Amino acid sequence: MSDGETQEEEEEQEPVLLKGAIKANAFRCDACDETLGPPVFQCSMGHFICCSSCRDELQKCQICAGCSSLERSYVMERAVESVRVDCRYTDHGCQERTAWNERETHENACPHARCSCPHSGCGFAGRSTELLHHLTAHHKCPCTEFRCWSQFDLRVEPGIHVLLDKDDGQVLLVSTQEQPPGYAISIVIVPPCIKKTGIGCSASFSHRNLYGSGTLDFLPFLSWSGVWPVMGYICSVPKFPHVREDTGVELKIKIVCADATDEEDDGSYLESEEDDEDSP
């Protein structure tokens, strides 16, 4: 084989890279607005493209209601996988370039990740360890250390509560917001997520004749801009007018390495078979 033929074969094997701009929403699921990733499906008329998780829930295309068949779209799959983008934290030292559909996963685990303070009007931004110090020192947020799979108590108080994993330093945030007739509890991960399998959580409370609980198989992430995701909601706790301020109502929380084996609880109130010891 001549040198000319070898060089020609190498040139054919190398992909041709094109530079351009594509609207980000072109690669989002029309049903759930999540980033598209293989396998991708579309209706027989080519109007609708959806991700595999939505396909199981849809009976027909939402755009052309007459089409009930959803087939694999290999063209869109190749398009999604071929788009390479820089990490959001390039300016902070990350040199990774990932496929468009893998960008969010990478950035949530990127060791160079930064997060803005979730307090309204606060302009602070930094790494998880820096945000931990900022929240506890500047905003006086309480901090509780925990270990995965070990249940611990957390008093229900309005505001943000910091959770710190004793073993690997993972930072989580618990938000308690007034939402009549009680409080809405939500929990998020501060990037980067150190555990490769993700993090799950269960929470419950019991007081007088009320019991409530909730489970999240995978905790969502605090966004880089400090915006709290709606998916972080785990349960609600009603207000108890006769609870002493020095005791309060406590949540029983367990943080786990997520494995998606349990179904998400709706966080509703249930009548407790046994009255709490504070019951009259």
C-alpha positions as CSV (number, residue, x, y, z in Angstrom):
1,M,0.0,0.0,0.0
2,S,1.4,3.4,-1.0
3,D,1.8,6.3,1.3
4,G,-0.7,8.2,-0.7
5,E,-3.4,5.5,-0.2
6,T,-2.7,5.4,3.6
7,Q,-3.0,9.1,4.0
8,E,-6.2,9.1,2.0
9,E,-7.8,6.4,4.3
10,E,-6.7,8.4,7.4
11,E,-8.4,11.5,6.1
12,E,-11.6,9.6,5.4
13,Q,-11.7,8.3,8.9
14,E,-11.3,11.7,10.6
15,P,-14.6,13.4,11.2
16,V,-15.2,16.7,9.5
17,L,-15.9,19.4,12.2
18,L,-18.2,22.2,11.4
19,K,-18.6,25.4,13.4
20,G,-22.0,27.0,13.8
21,A,-24.9,27.9,16.1
22,I,-28.0,25.8,17.0
23,K,-30.8,26.9,19.2
24,A,-30.6,24.9,22.5
25,N,-34.4,24.1,22.5
26,A,-34.0,22.2,19.2
27,F,-32.6,19.4,21.3
28,R,-35.2,19.3,24.0
29,C,-38.1,16.9,24.5
30,D,-41.4,18.5,23.4
31,A,-43.2,16.6,26.2
32,C,-41.0,17.2,29.2
33,D,-38.5,19.9,28.0
34,E,-35.6,17.8,29.1
35,T,-32.4,17.4,27.0
36,L,-32.8,14.8,24.3
37,G,-30.5,11.8,24.4
38,P,-30.5,8.3,22.8
39,P,-32.9,6.6,22.4
40,V,-34.9,9.4,20.7
41,F,-38.4,8.8,19.1
42,Q,-40.6,10.6,16.7
43,C,-44.1,10.1,15.2
44,S,-44.7,8.7,11.8
45,M,-45.3,12.2,10.4
46,G,-42.0,13.5,11.7
47,H,-43.7,16.1,13.8
48,F,-42.9,14.9,17.3
49,I,-39.7,13.9,18.9
50,C,-39.6,12.7,22.5
51,C,-37.3,11.0,25.0
52,S,-37.7,7.3,26.0
53,S,-39.1,8.2,29.4
54,C,-41.9,10.2,27.9
55,R,-42.6,7.6,25.2
56,D,-43.9,5.1,27.8
57,E,-46.4,7.7,29.0
58,L,-47.6,8.9,25.6
59,Q,-50.3,7.1,23.6
60,K,-50.0,9.4,20.6
61,C,-48.1,12.4,19.2
62,Q,-49.1,15.7,21.0
63,I,-48.8,17.7,17.8
64,C,-50.6,15.6,15.2
65,A,-53.1,13.7,17.4
66,G,-53.9,11.2,14.6
67,C,-50.4,9.6,14.8
68,S,-50.1,6.9,17.5
69,S,-46.9,5.3,16.3
70,L,-43.6,6.5,17.8
71,E,-40.4,5.2,16.2
72,R,-36.7,5.6,16.8
73,S,-35.2,8.7,15.2
74,Y,-31.6,7.7,14.5
75,V,-30.9,10.9,12.6
76,M,-31.7,13.0,15.7
77,E,-29.7,10.7,17.9
78,R,-26.6,11.2,15.7
79,A,-27.2,14.9,15.6
80,V,-27.5,15.1,19.4
81,E,-24.4,13.0,20.0
82,S,-22.3,14.9,17.4
83,V,-22.8,18.4,19.0
84,R,-19.9,19.0,21.3
85,V,-19.9,21.8,23.8
86,D,-17.6,23.3,26.4
87,C,-18.3,22.9,30.1
88,R,-19.9,25.9,31.7
89,Y,-16.9,26.1,34.0
90,T,-14.2,26.5,31.4
91,D,-13.2,29.8,32.8
92,H,-12.6,28.1,36.2
93,G,-10.3,25.4,34.8
94,C,-12.4,22.7,33.2
95,Q,-11.2,21.6,29.8
96,E,-13.9,19.0,29.1
97,R,-15.9,19.0,25.9
98,T,-19.0,16.8,26.1
99,A,-21.8,15.8,23.8
100,W,-24.8,18.1,24.2
101,N,-27.0,15.5,25.8
102,E,-24.2,14.8,28.4
103,R,-23.4,18.4,29.3
104,E,-25.7,18.6,32.3
105,T,-24.5,15.3,33.8
106,H,-20.9,16.4,33.4
107,E,-21.5,19.9,34.9
108,N,-23.4,18.4,37.9
109,A,-20.3,16.3,38.7
110,C,-17.6,18.8,37.5
111,P,-15.0,19.4,40.3
112,H,-14.8,23.1,39.0
113,A,-18.5,23.7,39.5
114,R,-19.6,27.0,41.0
115,C,-23.0,27.9,42.6
116,S,-24.6,31.2,43.4
117,C,-26.1,31.8,46.9
118,P,-29.8,30.9,46.8
119,H,-30.7,33.8,49.1
120,S,-32.5,36.5,47.1
121,G,-30.4,39.6,46.4
122,C,-27.1,37.9,47.5
123,G,-24.4,38.0,44.8
124,F,-22.0,35.5,46.2
125,A,-20.9,32.5,44.0
126,G,-18.2,29.9,44.7
127,R,-17.4,26.2,45.0
128,S,-19.5,24.0,47.4
129,T,-17.0,24.4,50.3
130,E,-17.0,28.2,49.8
131,L,-20.8,28.3,49.6
132,L,-21.0,26.2,52.8
133,H,-18.9,28.7,54.7
134,H,-20.8,31.6,53.2
135,L,-24.2,30.3,54.2
136,T,-23.2,29.4,57.7
137,A,-21.0,32.4,58.4
138,H,-22.7,35.2,56.5
139,H,-26.4,34.1,56.5
140,K,-26.1,32.2,59.8
141,C,-27.7,29.1,58.4
142,P,-27.6,26.1,60.7
143,C,-25.5,23.1,59.6
144,T,-26.0,19.4,60.4
145,E,-23.5,16.7,59.7
146,F,-24.8,13.3,58.6
147,R,-23.8,9.9,57.2
148,C,-25.5,8.1,54.3
149,W,-28.1,5.5,55.4
150,S,-28.1,6.8,59.0
151,Q,-31.4,8.5,60.0
152,F,-31.1,11.9,61.7
153,D,-33.5,14.5,63.1
154,L,-33.9,18.0,61.7
155,R,-36.1,20.7,63.3
156,V,-38.7,22.3,61.0
157,E,-37.7,26.0,60.9
158,P,-38.3,28.5,58.0
159,G,-35.2,29.2,56.0
160,I,-32.2,27.2,54.6
161,H,-30.5,24.4,56.5
162,V,-27.1,23.1,55.4
163,L,-26.4,19.3,55.5
164,L,-22.8,18.1,55.3
165,D,-21.7,14.5,54.7
166,K,-19.1,13.5,57.3
167,D,-17.4,11.0,55.0
168,D,-17.0,12.8,51.7
169,G,-17.9,16.4,52.3
170,Q,-21.0,16.4,50.0
171,V,-23.1,19.5,50.6
172,L,-26.9,19.4,50.5
173,L,-29.4,22.2,51.3
174,V,-32.8,21.9,52.9
175,S,-35.3,24.7,52.3
176,T,-38.3,25.2,54.5
177,Q,-40.8,27.7,53.1
178,E,-44.1,28.8,54.5
179,Q,-46.9,27.4,52.3
180,P,-50.3,27.5,54.0
181,P,-51.5,25.6,55.9
182,G,-47.9,24.7,56.8
183,Y,-44.4,24.4,55.4
184,A,-43.1,23.0,52.2
185,I,-39.8,21.0,52.6
186,S,-37.4,20.6,49.7
187,I,-33.8,19.2,49.4
188,V,-31.2,19.8,46.7
189,I,-27.6,18.8,46.0
190,V,-24.9,21.5,45.8
191,P,-22.7,20.5,42.8
192,P,-20.5,18.7,42.3
193,C,-22.2,15.4,43.2
194,I,-19.4,13.3,44.6
195,K,-21.4,10.0,44.6
196,K,-21.5,8.6,41.0
197,T,-24.8,6.9,41.5
198,G,-26.6,10.0,42.6
199,I,-28.3,10.8,46.0
200,G,-31.7,9.9,47.2
201,C,-33.6,11.0,50.4
202,S,-36.6,10.0,52.5
203,A,-38.2,12.3,55.1
204,S,-41.0,11.9,57.6
205,F,-42.6,13.5,60.6
206,S,-45.1,12.4,63.2
207,H,-46.9,14.7,65.6
208,R,-50.2,14.3,67.5
209,N,-52.4,12.3,65.1
210,L,-50.7,13.4,61.9
211,Y,-48.0,11.6,60.0
212,G,-46.4,12.7,56.7
213,S,-43.6,11.4,54.6
214,G,-41.9,11.7,51.2
215,T,-39.2,10.0,49.1
216,L,-37.0,11.3,46.3
217,D,-35.1,8.6,44.4
218,F,-32.8,11.2,43.0
219,L,-32.3,14.6,44.5
220,P,-32.1,17.5,42.0
221,F,-29.3,20.0,41.8
222,L,-29.1,23.6,42.9
223,S,-28.5,25.4,39.6
224,W,-25.3,27.4,39.0
225,S,-27.4,30.6,39.2
226,G,-28.7,29.7,42.7
227,V,-32.3,28.9,41.4
228,W,-34.0,26.3,43.6
229,P,-35.6,23.5,41.4
230,V,-39.2,22.6,41.9
231,M,-38.4,18.9,41.8
232,G,-36.7,19.3,45.1
233,Y,-40.0,19.2,47.0
234,I,-40.2,16.1,49.3
235,C,-43.0,16.7,51.8
236,S,-45.2,19.2,53.6
237,V,-45.5,19.8,57.4
238,P,-48.5,21.5,58.9
239,K,-48.3,24.2,61.5
240,F,-49.0,23.0,65.0
241,P,-50.2,26.0,67.1
242,H,-49.4,24.5,70.5
243,V,-45.9,23.3,69.8
244,R,-43.3,24.8,72.1
245,E,-40.6,26.9,70.4
246,D,-37.8,25.2,72.2
247,T,-38.8,21.7,70.9
248,G,-40.6,22.2,67.6
249,V,-41.5,19.5,65.1
250,E,-38.7,17.4,63.8
251,L,-38.2,15.7,60.5
252,K,-36.6,12.3,60.4
253,I,-34.3,12.3,57.4
254,K,-32.3,9.6,55.7
255,I,-29.8,10.3,52.8
256,V,-29.0,7.3,50.6
257,C,-27.0,6.5,47.5
258,A,-29.7,6.6,44.9
259,D,-30.7,3.4,43.2
260,A,-34.2,4.3,42.0
261,T,-35.8,1.3,43.7
262,D,-38.5,3.2,45.5
263,E,-41.4,5.1,44.0
264,E,-41.7,8.8,44.9
265,D,-44.1,9.5,47.7
266,D,-46.7,12.2,47.3
267,G,-45.9,13.7,50.7
268,S,-49.5,13.7,51.8
269,Y,-50.7,13.6,55.4
270,L,-51.8,10.4,56.9
271,E,-53.6,9.6,60.2
272,S,-51.2,8.1,62.6
273,E,-52.2,4.9,64.3
274,E,-50.3,5.9,67.4
275,D,-50.5,9.4,69.0
276,D,-47.3,11.3,69.5
277,E,-46.1,11.5,73.0
278,D,-47.0,15.2,73.0
279,S,-50.6,14.4,72.3
280,P,-52.9,15.5,75.2
